[in-house]
Amino acid sequence: MTQSAYRKWDQYVDEAKIEPFKLEISDDETLVFEAPSGVGLMAIMRGLRMGDIEVILSNLAGDQWERLLELFGGAGHKAMPALCEDLMDHFQLYDKVTLVGPGGGKVTRSRPTEIQAMLNQGYRPVGEG
């Protein structure tokens, strides 16, 4: 590869930009979540390997984490994983999975809840017998 074929740092930074995730709490309050940094991504991936939703969500939430803890204190337990999945999906942190249906048709999904629903309907990941 020639020297001119390499990108500059600013190009990597520009290509990595993702719109913030906005969560309306009330008419007067909206939480804004920025895409995780590279260091935050490492912590999120560690949280995924350990199955630790607190590590995952606190790194996705950044400086909004304390406010989220207050909100989760008054919400049902399913609110936390639902928001976590929405943030992960918005910031494109899930891999796409192609599934084959019972009739042979293929679909591609990335959200874990959608993949699980497809598996429950008899779909299987491509490559599995």
C-alpha positions as CSV (number, residue, x, y, z in Angstrom):
1,M,0.0,0.0,0.0
2,T,1.4,3.4,-0.9
3,Q,1.6,6.2,1.6
4,S,-1.2,8.1,-0.2
5,A,-3.5,5.1,0.3
6,Y,-3.7,5.5,4.0
7,R,-6.3,7.7,5.6
8,K,-5.7,10.5,8.0
9,W,-7.0,10.5,11.5
10,D,-9.7,13.1,10.8
11,Q,-11.1,10.9,8.1
12,Y,-11.6,8.0,10.6
13,V,-13.2,10.4,13.0
14,D,-15.6,11.9,10.3
15,E,-16.6,8.4,9.1
16,A,-17.3,7.3,12.6
17,K,-19.9,10.0,13.3
18,I,-23.4,8.8,14.3
19,E,-26.3,11.0,15.2
20,P,-27.1,11.1,18.9
21,F,-29.9,9.1,20.4
22,K,-32.6,11.3,21.9
23,L,-34.9,10.1,24.7
24,E,-37.8,12.3,25.6
25,I,-38.6,12.1,29.3
26,S,-41.2,14.8,29.5
27,D,-42.1,18.0,27.7
28,D,-39.3,19.7,29.6
29,E,-36.6,17.0,29.5
30,T,-34.8,15.1,26.8
31,L,-31.8,13.0,27.4
32,V,-29.2,13.0,24.6
33,F,-26.9,10.1,24.2
34,E,-23.7,10.4,22.1
35,A,-22.2,7.5,20.3
36,P,-19.7,5.7,22.5
37,S,-16.0,6.5,22.1
38,G,-13.5,3.8,21.3
39,V,-12.7,3.3,25.0
40,G,-16.4,3.1,25.8
41,L,-16.9,0.5,23.1
42,M,-14.2,-1.7,24.6
43,A,-16.0,-1.5,28.0
44,I,-19.4,-2.3,26.2
45,M,-17.9,-5.3,24.5
46,R,-16.4,-6.5,27.9
47,G,-19.9,-6.0,29.4
48,L,-21.4,-8.1,26.6
49,R,-18.9,-10.9,27.2
50,M,-19.6,-10.8,30.9
51,G,-23.4,-10.4,30.5
52,D,-23.2,-7.2,32.7
53,I,-26.0,-4.9,31.6
54,E,-24.9,-2.2,34.0
55,V,-21.4,-2.0,32.4
56,I,-23.0,-2.0,28.9
57,L,-25.7,0.6,29.7
58,S,-23.5,2.9,31.8
59,N,-21.0,3.1,28.9
60,L,-23.8,3.8,26.4
61,A,-25.4,6.4,28.7
62,G,-22.2,8.3,29.4
63,D,-22.9,11.4,31.4
64,Q,-26.7,10.6,31.4
65,W,-26.1,7.4,33.6
66,E,-27.0,9.0,36.9
67,R,-30.3,10.3,35.5
68,L,-31.1,6.9,34.0
69,L,-30.5,5.3,37.4
70,E,-33.1,7.6,38.9
71,L,-35.6,6.8,36.1
72,F,-35.0,3.0,36.3
73,G,-35.7,3.2,40.0
74,G,-39.3,3.9,39.3
75,A,-39.7,1.7,36.2
76,G,-40.3,-2.0,35.7
77,H,-37.3,-4.2,35.2
78,K,-37.9,-4.7,31.5
79,A,-37.3,-0.9,30.8
80,M,-33.5,-1.3,31.2
81,P,-32.8,-4.1,28.7
82,A,-35.3,-2.5,26.2
83,L,-33.5,0.9,26.3
84,C,-30.1,-0.9,26.2
85,E,-31.2,-2.7,23.0
86,D,-32.5,0.5,21.4
87,L,-29.2,2.3,22.1
88,M,-27.1,-0.7,20.8
89,D,-29.2,-0.8,17.7
90,H,-29.1,3.0,17.1
91,F,-25.3,3.0,17.4
92,Q,-25.0,0.0,15.1
93,L,-23.3,-2.2,17.7
94,Y,-25.1,-5.4,16.7
95,D,-23.9,-7.8,14.0
96,K,-26.4,-8.8,11.4
97,V,-27.6,-12.4,11.4
98,T,-29.1,-14.1,8.4
99,L,-31.8,-16.7,9.3
100,V,-33.4,-19.3,7.1
101,G,-37.1,-19.9,7.6
102,P,-38.9,-23.2,7.7
103,G,-40.0,-22.7,4.1
104,G,-36.5,-21.8,3.0
105,G,-36.8,-18.0,2.8
106,K,-34.0,-15.8,4.3
107,V,-34.2,-12.8,6.5
108,T,-31.5,-10.7,8.1
109,R,-31.9,-9.2,11.6
110,S,-29.6,-7.5,14.1
111,R,-31.8,-6.9,17.2
112,P,-31.6,-9.8,19.7
113,T,-35.3,-9.7,20.4
114,E,-36.2,-9.9,16.7
115,I,-33.7,-12.8,16.2
116,Q,-35.2,-14.6,19.2
117,A,-38.7,-14.2,17.8
118,M,-37.6,-15.6,14.5
119,L,-35.9,-18.6,16.2
120,N,-39.1,-19.2,18.1
121,Q,-40.9,-19.3,14.7
122,G,-38.6,-22.1,13.5
123,Y,-36.0,-20.0,11.7
124,R,-32.3,-21.0,12.1
125,P,-29.1,-19.1,11.5
126,V,-27.6,-19.6,8.0
127,G,-25.0,-22.4,8.2
128,E,-26.7,-24.4,10.9
129,G,-28.2,-27.8,10.0
